[in-house]
Amino acid sequence: MEDTAWKSWTHCVVDQYVKEVTDFSSQYGSDGSISYVANNITGKPTLYPDYGDFSAAYCLRSYGQWWFRSESAPEPIEGPKPLLPPSVDFIDLKYDTPVYPIRLDFYETYHGGSVVRVWGSLEGRGWVLLWAGEPQTGLKAAARIFSPPINQPHVMINMLRVEFDQRGHSYYSALDAVMLVGSSHTSSSESVALGETITTQIMKMGLHKSICEEDILNGIQFLLSEENLQKLVVEEEQKDEAVEELTREEKADLEVCESSIVAEDVICAAIEADVPEEEEEEGTSGGYFDLLPEELIMYILRKLDIRSLCRLAHTCKLLQAHTSDPILYMNLNLQNCWWLVKNATLECLAPRCSLLQCLDLSWCGPYGAVDTETFMEFIHACGHQLMVLRLNNCHFIDNYCLYMIANVCPNLHELSMANCTKVDHLGFGELKKARALSRLDLARTRIDFHTLQLLLQHASHLQHLSLNNCTQLDMDEVALTLATFNHGLVSLAAWKTHGLTQRGLRALACIPTLQDLDLGWALSGGITESFAELIRECKGLKRLYLSALRTFTDHDLHLLMTHARNLTQLDIMGTRNITPEAVHRLLQNCPKLELLDISFCEQIHYSHVHHWAVQFPHVEIKGGLWHQVRIV
């Protein structure tokens, strides 16, 4: 009997771990590595219940407010009110078996609490919100399984998008695994209905949270007993009879209600309110809104989110005209409603965006929701005044898109394309036409040095450049090119790149305007002489990341405290040679310092950090926990 019950149960409830990571916006590790990368989240947990900084976990790239308080941080786009509170990063997870979700378990092994939203979908189509909450801070320093109370959608899912907000965290967040528990059913409607009823009973009995095998088995035997199954069948028959007794009018009302609920979550359905005037009923007017000044109406409309603006277009001719005013769509941030953006969304927004200046499509259009042709048509129609364009993780972007952008957007000042992996040298080469660029983010793209060199030669106004994790570049050659053609550079992010030596540092010393320099994991060999040149010439340095520079010495620290007195953030994580005395002198002589990361510095003990934290309360000091060496 027990064997039979268990076999039946496996057809109803499945617990499974991540099979594949299909997309992500951030990872501490680099492609081709096994340390701190997104793929570490696949499979069963291997670290839990241990707590700590483990290279076998998935680790997010940033924490706290530090990345947003730097010169390299882009300005937020102030468009229509966001639909949900903003998040920072995401990861897409795929599972073997589609299920009706019951429970999610996040195995958090370092600084947990950064998960703020979880979405589910079947093969990346039709995302539904399973759970949303605030980031959790101040948690106990211990590993935990976070199981948020998820919604129970009436659709099967085999993919999750997990959103993170780690801005309130004191250090990097890490995940070991994510388990999805759900019920699976056959394709027949009776089985689906029966399965959903069993799922409801599972939730009521709390079996999805139980860890006692005896309780689970007893619950299984009850749920699959002949008496209980017969009861469920009878209840379903009664429901069917009740539905059949509805009048035609009631059925029509029910259909309208159901369709309106579905449409409420699809922005393009709301935008399709642009009905031709000849089809509208005569007499439709603005009511008392006719008495309000236009300025007041526009002031009210600017307080609304984009979905509300589109719905208002349904109400009357007056509000349809006002909600279609291009002034409302000069700055458009669609990242905060990425799950609603489809081809139809761009097609319906196009007539309203004739004055578009700032557009953020980051994270939008995954898994075919937006295609290349529709995006190009939108840019061709609306991109002539674009100055800011953000396309991070937009995987529909290819060479043809960059051709269109370069030829249609002559005033483009900012372009972000982080994680856009379909573009090669042909597409990037088109950007030489974008001569007004002052900010360019090409993090984790396939750009090569010769193409980047051509681009930099034409971008004489460039101030901010991000090349994080661009592994095909020789950074010494990049530095020489920057020193020759980009004398006004303010920030350079070259984290996890390759080939930067003393030669490259000497070249960067020729750019005195540098204020923000991230060279984490990029430097190799001794740098003392060239580093001295850099610090003496770039007197305005405020943020300097030299993570994993093993040869950094007390003499280098002395140069910083002597010449870089404007320093606010310094990361020298993983340095083996610096002494507590040198760090103490740095803290004394850099009065503007706010962040100091000395994690995994072999000579720095926790007692030192504790003492300094009391003596210099205005500085956030990271590290000194144990004498560990970060595995890379």
Protein Blocks (a to p, Z undefined) as FASTA:
>chain_A
ZZmmmmmmmmmpccdddfbdfbdfbdfbdehiaghpaklmgcjdfkbccecjdfkbccdf
becjklmmcfklccdddddddfbdcdfbdcddddfbdcddfbdcdddfbhghkafbdcdd
eehiaiadfbdcdddehiacddddddddddddfbdcfbdcddddfklpcbdcddfbdcdd
dddddfbfklmmmmmmmmmmmmmnommmpcbfklmmmmmmmmmpmklmmmmmmmmmmmmm
mmmmpcfklmmmmmmmmmmmmmmmpmklmmmmmccfklpcehiaekjmlmpcfklmmmmm
mmpcfklmmmmmmmpmmlmmmmmpmklmmpccfklmmmmpcfklmmmmmmmmmmgfbdcf
ehiaiehlacfklmmmmmmmmmmmgcbdcfehiakbcfklmmmmmmmmmmbfbdcfehia
kbcfklmmmmmmmmmbcbdcfehiabdfklmmmmmmmmmmbfbdcfehiakbcfklmmmm
mmmmmmmbfbdcfehiahiafklmmmmmmmmkbmbdcfehkagcjfklmmmmmmmmmmmb
fbdcfehilkbcfklmmmmmmmmmmbfbdcfehiakbcfklmmmmmmmmmkbmbdcfehi
akbcfklmmmmmmmmmmbcceejkbccdddZZ
